[in-house]
Amino acid sequence: MPKATIALLIYASVATFRRAGHGFTDQGSAFNADHFSEKQLAAIHAEPRLSVKEVPIDAIPEGVDTSDLSVESVATAKADAKAKPEKAPAAKAKPAPAKE
């Protein structure tokens, strides 16, 4: 199974907030995991008005700004999602016979 491409989701606790040369919103912003330098990432993690989550790119919620994700990583995530075998629908349980 291919390894999922990871994105950093960064949420601000206020409508907009800037740190490490980037703007963040309370709706969330997605970045490639390698987008920031170590110094920038340390500043982001140290900032109490920002929260950071690591998620697979194909699991980014609707409404999150994805404009800073690289085209290649999004394409890879879409290809990986297509390559995953679809799960067969679960069998429905038969109702128990009625007792008389």
Secondary structure as GFF3:
##gff-version 3
##sequence-region A 1 100
A	DSSP	beta_strand	6	12	.	.	.	ID=ss1
A	DSSP	beta_strand	16	19	.	.	.	ID=ss2
A	DSSP	beta_strand	22	25	.	.	.	ID=ss3
A	DSSP	beta_strand	29	32	.	.	.	ID=ss4
A	DSSP	alpha_helix	38	46	.	.	.	ID=ss5
A	DSSP	beta_strand	50	56	.	.	.	ID=ss6
A	DSSP	three_ten_helix	57	59	.	.	.	ID=ss7
A	DSSP	beta_strand	65	68	.	.	.	ID=ss8
A	DSSP	alpha_helix	71	83	.	.	.	ID=ss9
###
